[in-house]
Amino acid sequence: MIGIIVGGGVGLGLRSKTNKSMTDQIMLILGIIIMLTGLAGILPGILVIKGGKLVSQHLLHMMLSLIIGVVIGEWLGIEALIERFSNRIETVVKKRWQDRSLSTFAEGFSGATILFCTGAMAILGSLQDGLLQDPTLLFAKTILDSVVALIFASSLGLGVLFSALSVGLYQGSLTALAVVIDPLLTDLMIENLSFVGSILVLCIGVNFCFKTKIRIANLIPALAVSLLLSIFIPQI
């Protein structure tokens, strides 16, 4: 929330003076940071030292989680559902706020809220914060949101800053939910959830850096599959 307010405040001050080349470079560096964050979570989950040798583990768990998860996600069309929901909210808000003096406020608020709340980083970061007490991904998202808020606010105005309220409510609720379910999870479930989630984080960084279109939202069911595999087939 603070990142959006600060970034948006700077954007309001700069208005049309933002440098696109600089923001593009910042976004690229953030993509690299996100990739490294993902790798840092993946490697401890699949590589261990046994007998003085580096050996792999949980590879079958990883493959089954991702493959079954993406099949479920694609079948449900989670990413498409999120996009349609986002577009509907934006349309309703724009129709409701017809007054020209308020139209940019509505556009800034709705557009920024959708962008900040519907990404996989918001979900994964909040869950990692609540389950693992690891806010690293949320810190990376804060920097990213600050840059985006700066760019949005420079053209769409004050409404972008008010989207911080939506982000606080949404991400705070996810973190609180994670804290509630934490006592129900075993160490193995949390370990597997962490490294499978880190693979999704890596995919986010890949999308940023290489302009690919991995549908991250459709991979989110892999987290649920990982939990189920940890319960019923813990040895893989």
C-alpha positions in Angstrom: 0.0 0.0 0.0 2.8 2.4 0.9 4.6 1.6 -2.3 1.6 2.4 -4.4 1.0 5.7 -2.5 4.6 6.7 -2.8 5.0 5.7 -6.4 1.7 7.3 -7.3 2.6 10.4 -5.5 5.8 10.8 -7.4 3.9 10.1 -10.6 1.4 12.9 -9.8 4.4 15.2 -9.3 6.1 14.2 -12.5 3.1 13.9 -14.7 4.3 13.8 -18.3 8.0 13.9 -17.4 8.4 10.1 -16.8 11.1 8.5 -18.9 9.9 5.4 -20.7 13.4 4.1 -21.3 14.2 4.2 -17.6 11.0 2.5 -16.5 11.5 -0.2 -19.1 14.9 -0.9 -17.7 13.6 -1.0 -14.2 10.9 -3.5 -15.2 13.5 -5.7 -16.9 15.7 -5.6 -13.8 12.7 -6.5 -11.6 12.0 -9.4 -13.9 15.6 -10.7 -13.3 15.1 -10.2 -9.5 11.8 -12.2 -9.6 13.5 -15.0 -11.6 16.3 -15.2 -9.0 13.8 -15.2 -6.2 12.0 -18.1 -7.8 15.3 -20.0 -8.3 16.2 -19.4 -4.6 13.0 -21.1 -3.6 13.2 -24.0 -6.1 16.8 -25.2 -5.6 16.5 -26.1 -1.9 13.3 -28.1 -2.7 14.8 -30.3 -5.4 18.5 -30.5 -4.6 20.0 -31.9 -1.3 23.4 -33.1 -0.3 23.5 -36.8 0.7 26.8 -38.7 1.4 28.7 -35.7 0.2 27.0 -35.7 -3.2 24.4 -33.3 -4.6 21.3 -35.3 -5.5 17.8 -34.4 -6.7 14.5 -35.0 -4.9 10.8 -34.4 -5.4 11.2 -34.2 -9.2 8.2 -36.5 -9.7 6.2 -34.4 -7.2 7.1 -31.2 -9.1 6.2 -32.7 -12.6 2.9 -34.1 -11.4 1.9 -30.9 -9.6 2.6 -28.7 -12.6 1.2 -31.0 -15.3 -2.0 -31.8 -13.4 -2.3 -28.3 -12.2 -2.0 -26.7 -15.6 -4.5 -29.2 -17.1 -7.0 -28.2 -14.4 -6.2 -24.5 -14.9 -6.5 -24.6 -18.6 -9.7 -26.6 -18.4 -11.2 -24.1 -16.0 -9.8 -21.2 -17.9 -8.8 -19.3 -14.8 -6.8 -16.6 -16.5 -9.6 -16.0 -19.0 -12.1 -15.8 -16.1 -9.9 -13.2 -14.3 -9.6 -11.1 -17.5 -13.3 -11.2 -18.1 -14.0 -10.3 -14.5 -11.5 -7.4 -14.7 -13.0 -6.1 -18.0 -16.5 -6.2 -16.5 -15.4 -4.2 -13.4 -13.7 -1.7 -15.6 -16.8 -1.3 -17.9 -19.2 -0.9 -14.9 -17.0 1.7 -13.3 -16.6 3.7 -16.4 -20.4 3.7 -17.1 -21.1 4.7 -13.5 -18.7 7.6 -13.5 -19.8 9.5 -16.6 -18.8 13.0 -15.3 -15.7 14.1 -17.2 -14.0 15.5 -14.1 -14.3 12.1 -12.4 -13.7 9.8 -15.4 -9.9 9.8 -15.1 -10.2 9.1 -11.3 -12.4 6.1 -12.0 -10.2 4.8 -14.8 -7.1 5.2 -12.7 -8.7 3.5 -9.7 -10.2 0.6 -11.6 -7.3 0.0 -13.9 -4.7 0.1 -11.1 -6.8 -2.1 -8.8 -7.3 -4.7 -11.5 -3.6 -4.7 -12.4 -2.3 -4.9 -8.8 -4.8 -7.5 -7.5 -5.4 -10.0 -10.3 -1.8 -11.1 -10.8 -0.3 -14.3 -9.6 2.3 -12.4 -7.5 -0.5 -11.0 -5.3 -1.7 -14.5 -4.5 1.6 -16.2 -4.2 3.2 -13.4 -2.3 0.4 -13.2 0.2 0.3 -17.0 0.7 4.1 -17.2 1.2 3.9 -14.3 3.7 1.2 -16.0 5.7 2.4 -19.6 5.5 6.2 -19.2 5.5 6.5 -15.8 7.1 8.5 -14.9 4.0 7.5 -11.5 2.5 10.3 -11.5 -0.1 7.9 -11.8 -3.0 5.7 -9.1 -1.6 8.7 -6.8 -1.3 9.5 -7.5 -5.0 5.9 -6.8 -5.9 6.0 -3.6 -3.8 8.8 -2.3 -6.0 7.0 -3.3 -9.1 3.7 -1.8 -8.0 5.5 1.4 -7.1 6.9 1.8 -10.6 3.6 0.9 -12.2 1.7 3.4 -9.9 4.2 6.1 -10.9 3.5 5.5 -14.6 -0.3 5.2 -14.1 -0.6 8.2 -11.8 1.4 10.5 -14.2 -1.4 10.1 -16.8 -4.5 9.0 -14.8 -4.2 11.0 -11.6 -5.3 10.6 -8.1 -7.5 7.5 -8.5 -4.3 5.3 -8.8 -3.3 6.1 -5.2 -6.8 5.0 -3.9 -6.2 1.6 -5.4 -3.8 1.0 -2.4 -7.0 0.4 -0.4 -8.1 -2.4 -2.7 -4.6 -4.0 -2.5 -4.5 -3.8 1.3 -7.9 -5.4 1.6 -7.3 -8.1 -1.0 -3.7 -9.1 -0.1 -4.4 -8.7 3.6 -7.3 -11.1 3.4 -5.2 -13.7 1.5 -2.4 -13.5 4.1 -4.9 -13.8 7.0 -6.5 -16.9 5.3 -3.0 -18.4 5.0 -2.4 -17.8 8.7 -5.7 -19.6 9.5 -4.9 -22.7 7.5 -1.2 -22.8 8.6 -1.8 -25.1 11.6 -3.5 -27.7 9.3 -0.3 -28.1 7.2 2.6 -30.4 7.8 6.2 -29.5 7.3 6.3 -31.6 4.1 3.2 -29.8 2.8 4.7 -26.4 3.4 8.1 -27.4 1.9 6.5 -28.7 -1.3 4.1 -25.8 -1.5 7.0 -23.4 -1.2 9.1 -24.9 -4.0 6.2 -25.5 -6.4 5.1 -21.9 -5.7 8.6 -20.7 -6.5 8.4 -22.3 -9.9 5.4 -20.1 -10.6 7.4 -17.1 -9.4 10.1 -18.0 -11.8 7.6 -18.1 -14.6 6.5 -14.6 -13.7 10.1 -13.4 -14.1 10.4 -15.2 -17.4 7.3 -13.4 -18.7 8.8 -10.1 -17.6 12.2 -10.6 -19.1 11.4 -12.5 -22.3 7.9 -11.1 -23.1 6.5 -14.7 -23.1 2.9 -15.4 -22.3 2.9 -18.2 -19.8 -0.6 -18.1 -18.3 0.5 -18.0 -14.6 -3.1 -17.9 -13.2 -3.7 -21.3 -14.9 -0.8 -22.8 -13.0 -2.2 -21.8 -9.6 -4.1 -25.2 -9.2 -0.6 -26.8 -9.1 -0.4 -25.5 -5.5 -3.6 -27.5 -4.5 -2.3 -30.6 -6.4 1.0 -30.3 -4.5 -0.8 -30.3 -1.1 -2.9 -33.3 -2.1 0.2 -35.2 -3.3 2.0 -34.4 0.0 -0.9 -36.0 1.9 -1.6 -39.1 -0.2 1.8 -39.8 -1.9 4.3 -38.1 0.5 7.3 -40.3 -0.7 7.6 -38.8 -4.2 
